[in-house]
Each structure stands twice: as C-alpha cells, then as structure tokens.
C-alpha cells in the first residue's frame, strides 16, 4: 500500500532551458491533481528555502545524472527520487526520458511504481564526515610530477601500490570514473565495493570486494573527489576511512530491469 502523496519536490538542473520547461509542465500537471509542489532548484539553494520544513513525500530530479546526484545529497534520508533525463546526456541514473515526463504522472500518483535501493558510501577523516557518495570516491595525485604510493587496508591486510590514483565505487558508480579506467560494469543493486586503480605502475587490476570498512592514504598530497562534484585536498599520510552509509539512495522505478546500466550504455 503506497502512502498518500501530498508534497513533491522538484529539483531542476540550473541554467538549462530544456529541463526548466519540463519542470514547469510537470508542476502544472501535478498541481492540477491537488498535490503541493516545491521548486527547490528553480528558486535558489535548497538550504535557504523557508518551506524546507514541509514534509516531502517524494522528489523528482529533472536534468542529467549530475542533477540526480545533487538531489540525493540534498534530500533528507528515506525520500524516493524519480529521475527524469531532460537536459542531460546519457542519463544512466534516469528512469524517464523528457518525452515521457508528463505521461507518467497518473501512474506516479496511483502508486504504480516500485522502490529500488542503492548503496551509498561514507568517508571520514578524523572527526570530519564527508557527504555520502552514490557513485564513487576518487583519489588522485595533486602533484603531476610525483606518483604516490597508495595504501589500501581492509580486514587486517594492507596493499601498497604506486599509482596515479584510486577509485572506490558503488555498483551504481561502476559506469562512471571506474569504467573509464577499465573497470567492469556491476549490476547496480549488488551490495559490494569496486576498487579500480588509476595508472598503476604494476598494472594492478580492478577488483570487487564485499561491503567492508577500509582505510586509504597516500605518501603524497592527493585530491579527494566525491561523485565528481566535490573536491577536497588531503595531506600526505592522512587516512580516509570508508564504510557503507547508513541510508541507501531510494530510486522510484516503473520498469524492473536487472540490466539497467548496460542498457543505458547502449548494449
């Protein structure tokens, strides 16, 4: 039994006319059905909205994959997100194309959908906890003239390898930076971690491990990038601890597919 939908949040890609047009049409259609709509990204930053305290039943991300990633980072835990590819490119995370955006409203409001959980990763440095990643954490050398040695520790064992960087991704993120560096595409609902070296001197392969806690550090300063959107400077020998984030990302889906990501890639 689906809970009643009283309020839907729309997150629209900034400075993109195509996504804005779809958002406005979608808003009109939903309001006609007596549902409250909040346009967070159409009218500024989510954190500054006076109506942030409204209880949101679901969110719709209108843009590309980057907009979807930002939507999940912005929302409180437990709110399902429908991703519409309008103004994006491949839209691997999306469920609906721009041409079908309006036609799905009746199914949405009747509850003719299912919810799909995707794991996220959490990272901490000392007392600081970073925002969770739905796709990946990328560690890359800061100084292009020096190749760091990275240390990956898990389950009481450590691996030391000289390389340009290291990618720690979820199955969702296996189609991102990891794939560009030769990693495999994982079925997106698996509960595991993909480790992909970047330009390893010893040609260390990528590998998949169960969901376990791990630590990473390098002997030179490195950059730490979350979902390709947030960048931090990490000093040499500072240890980043990675674990499963306690709240999964919840996608709202209409079609059940075990090969969603491969299909989105054109296979």
N, C-alpha and C positions, 0 to 999 in steps of 0.2 A: 504494500500500500504506500503510495507516494504521499509525502506531506504536502499540504496546500502551499501553493506558491503565491506569496504576497508582495515580494520585492525582488527585483532582478537588477544586478549591477552590470552596466555596460562599460567595458574597457576598450577604448578605441585607439588605434595607432595614431600617434601625434603627427601633425603636419602632412597628412595623407588624405587627399580628396576622396579617393575611392572608398576607403574604409569609413570615412565620415559619412558619405552618402548612404552606405549600407546601414550604418548605425542609426541614422535619423529615420530611415524607413522602418527598421526593426523596432525602434522605440515607439513610433506611431502605431504599429500593429499590436504591440504588447499592451500599450495603454488602452487601446480600444477594448481589450479583454478585461479591463479593470485591475491591471497589475501595476504596482508602483515601479518606476524605473529611475535609477540613479546613474547619471553620466559622469563617472569619475574623471576619466582622462579627457573628456571633451571640455571640461571647465577647470582644468588645473590639476594640481597634485592631489592624490588621494588623501595624504596625511593632513591636508589643510581643509578638508571638506567638513562643514558643520553637520552634515547628515551622515557622517561616518558611523554614528551610533545606531543607525537604523539596522534592524536585523535583516541580513541579506540571505535569501534562500538559495540563490544560485547566481553565477556570474557568466557573462558572455564576453569572450575575448574576440575583438574584431581587428584583424591585422595579419601579421605573419607569426612565425614561431617566436620571434623576439617579444612580441606583444603578449603572447601566451605565457612565456617565462616570467615576464614582469608582473603579469596578473597574479600568478601563483605566489610570487614573492610578496605581493602587496596584501593579498587577502588573509584574513584570519584562517586558521586551520579548519578543515571539515566542510568547506564550501565547494560544491562541484562546479566545474568550469566547462562550458561549451566553447570550443574554439572554431571560429569561422575564418577561413583564409580569404581575406579581402585586403589587397594592398601588400600582400606578402609575396614570396616566391614559391617554393615547393610546398610549404605548409605541411610538413611531416606530422606535426602535432595536431593538426586540424581535423575536425570531423565533417565540416560542411563547407562547400565552396560558396563563393559570393552569389552565384546564380540560384542557389537553393536556400539562401538565408531566410527569406520571408516565408517560404512554404513549410518550414519546419515548426513554425510557431504553434499550430494546433497540436501536433504530436508532443511538443515540449510541455504545453500546459495540461494535456491529458495524462502526462506521465508515461508516455510510450517511449521509454528510453531505459538504459541501464547505466550503472556507475562502474567505472574501471579505475582501480587503484594502481598508482605507480610509485615506486620507492623514491625517496629523496635522500641526499647525503648531507651530513652536518660536519662542520670543521671548526676546531677550536685552536687557539694559540694562547697558552697561559690562561688568563681569566677572560679572554675575549672570545666570544662565539660569533661566527660569521653567519650571514643569511644562508639558508639551505639551498642546495643545488638540485634541480630536477634533471639537468643534463650532465654536467661534469665540473670537476675542478681541474684546472690546467696549471701546472708548474713549469715555468720556462726561465731560462737563464736571462739575467739582466744585462750582463756584460758580454757582448758578442765576441770578444776576444778570448774569453775563458770558458772552458767546458767544465761544468760542475760534476762532482760525484754525488749522486743521489743515494740516500739510504731509505729503503722501504722495510719497515718492521711490522710483522704480524705473527700472532700465535707463537711468540717466543723466538722467532727466527728473523734474521735481517739479511737483506740483499743490498750490496753496494755495487753500483754501476755508474760508469761515466757516460753522460748523455746530455743533450741539449735541454731536455725536459721530460716530464712525465704527466700522463693524463689518467685521472681516476674518474671513471664514468659509470653512470647507471645504465641499465639496458636501454632506457629511453635515449640517453646520450650517446649510445653506440653509433648513431648515424651522424654525429657531429664531428668534433675535432679528432676523435679516435679513428673514425672511418677514413678521414683524410690522411691519417698517418698509418694506414694499413691494417687497422683493427677490424674485427669481424662485426657483423650486424647481429645483435641479440634479439630474441623475442622479447617484446617490451614489458611484459608482466612478470618476467622472472625476478627472483629476489637474489641478486648477486652483484658483484662489482667487477668491472672490466678495467684492467691495468694495461695501458699502452705506452711504451717508451717512445720518446721523440729523438730520432737520430742517435741511437745507442751506439757507442764505439764498438761494442762487442756484438752488435746486432741482436740484442736481447728481444725475444718475441713478446707480443702482447699475450695476456693470459687472463682467464676468468677464475674468480675465487668465490666461495660462499660469502654471505654477508657477515663480515667480521670487522672488528675495530683494527685500525692500523695507524702507524705514525710515519711521517715523511719529513726529511730535512736534507739540505744540501750544504756543501762546504764553501759555496759562494752565494752572494746575494741572488735572490730569484724573484720573479713576479708570480703572484698567485691570482688566477682569474676564475671567477665564478660565473658559470653559464655564459661565458663570452661577453659579459656585460659589466662586471665589477672587477676592478684591478687593485691589488694591494702589493706593497713592497714587503718582502720577507727577508730579514737579515740572515747571513750565513749561520748555520747550525741551530737556527730557531726551528723548533719541532712543531709541526702541524699534526693534530690528532683528527682522524676521520672516522665517523661512525654513521650508522643509519639514523636519519632524522626521525623523530618520534611520530610525525604526522605525514602520511602519504599525500601525494597530489591525487585529487579525485577528478577524473575526466567524465563528462557526460557524453555518452555514446548512443547512437541509433543503430549502428551496424556492428555486429560481433565478428571480428576478424582476428585470426591468430597470426596473420602475416601483414599487419597494417603497415609497418615501417618499410618492408620490402616493396609493397605495392606502391607506397608513396614515392619510393625511389625509382619507380618505373619498371620493376621486374614483374 
